[in-house]
């Protein structure tokens, strides 16, 4: 049973939370809302993206309580995310988890198993902002950023905090419970905090299937997660030291698709250790060096004849040298080294190794007081590839326009190349997947309506080459091959307006994603996405309504591999927030009208959910 296996996890979690809740501190907590900031490319995504322009979409509902990051991502035009099935996140038709690079505090999380970054390393309970780089980001970040990147930034805690939340589904028993505690330390110049988190999902929720599998209660999806997270921004004269530590364990079950309802189990443990040192060497010279180690241990189908194990690690060294050549030109040099290992029972327990060395260079050039140019190039030593990007930005007042070109890259994973088991055979001849993107966009903030009105839009065209496809290698096994070219073209638009106590916001994305070789639509790519948000504040209470719409889209049935169309859906979320002294209460209903959804074929999503959370600061 999951609960028995996770007993020690639960005890340790409550010990951490109890300790953090017993201490007091005299400062105030920064109650910033979680922000989803999206762009291609993104200013302040990290120091690496430099001058490239940004778009910003704020979400007043904190993801670390009630809404999961998946639910927030699905309200962002051009982004699709899901918890069940695959992938976990898709940007502009990318439709594979490892084509989008996930980061935590700038540390890349995608490992050599090729299945994308594990959410084990993303402390949703303490995330303050999420930054999306839509489109190829490989010139700045290398492989796995072929379709974009997502950086998760931790919120700063200044007072001891304790938060409890719970939710339940229609006609279901206890569905979800979580407890979070955070304790600050250090000083105002060198803030730090440590937090503990425990979550339990009951694993049973009602559903209606839109692909013809009926309705009922979805079982075998229970999970317990415990996480310890620490962050410190230490300043020593001109040197900044930023240690990060994350330890996590998750035990649970996967119910499988409705058309093949086998249940599997997992027991995953992860660790992340990183330290970044930044030094202003001279007036116009700054050097940043980060060492990081990410490890994940997996145990699947425990105590069964199908039991398997895996260990994936990534150690990395990243350096960023910034030099002001004169008043108009800044040079940025990136040096990245990654050491990957993968050992798994499905690889015959052999230990596979892969080392990457990449060097990047970008220049930030002011051509005129209102026009800037930023070219970038990255060299990948293992394959001899040069990845290029160039952006032109025009800034007038609070508005700006841009034109960008960027190239993306995704190397085959170790399992893609070397797996040798009865059901899957690796292909050592696989070529990397590639992408090229053009984008033109704008932001408009009229001076008379500064911070009240924003209009933004972008048009893009992405070409994908040598995409991986799964084909039969024998009567019983499959393999991956390079098969085909694809295109994704679309338009995004957003508008937001604030008037007294009212806030309005809407977004829209048109996406046409097609495999040109096979003459068929790319999976998991709705042609139309739209959102509408309306919020009203009454003294200490805010009421928010969010409408999200997806048009129909396609996914592949397993095991036939036939494209199936999933119908459109529209959901409405209602959230009420009340702040009083040191307490904040939040409650509401997600999917008010109980709409049936499937974001992946034969994996129905939970429908209506009621939630309530309470947070206090000492």
ABEGO torsion letter per residue (X at the ends): XAAAAAAAAAAAAAAAAAAAAABBBABBBBABBBBBBBBOBBBGABAAAEABBBBBBBBABBAABABBAAAAAAABBGBBBBABEOBABBBGGAGBAAABBBBBGGBBABBAAGAEBBAAABBAAABABBBBBBEBAAAAAEBGAAAEBBBBBBBBBABBBBBBBBBBBBGBBBABBBBBBBBBBEBAABBBBBBBBBBBBAGBBBBBBAAGAEBEBBBGABBBBBBBBBBBBBBBEABBBBBBBBBBBBBBBBAEBAABBBBBBBBBBBBBBBBBBBBBABAABBBBBBBBBBBBBBBBGBGBAABBBBBBBBBBBBBBBBBBABAABBBBBBBBBBBBBBBBAAAGGBBBBBBBBBBBBBBBBBABAABBBBBBBBBBAAAGBBBBBBBBBBBBEABBBBBBBBBBBBBBBAAAAABBBAABBBBAABBBBBBBBBBBBBBBBBAAABGABBBBBBBBBBBBBGBBBBBBABAABBBBBBBEBBBBBBBBBBBBBBBEABBBBBBBBBBBBBBAAAGBBBBGBBABBBBBBBBBBBEABBBBBBBBBBBBBBBBBOAAGBBBBBBBBBBBBBBBBBBBEABBBBBEBBGAAGBBBBABBGBBBBBBBBBBBBBBBX
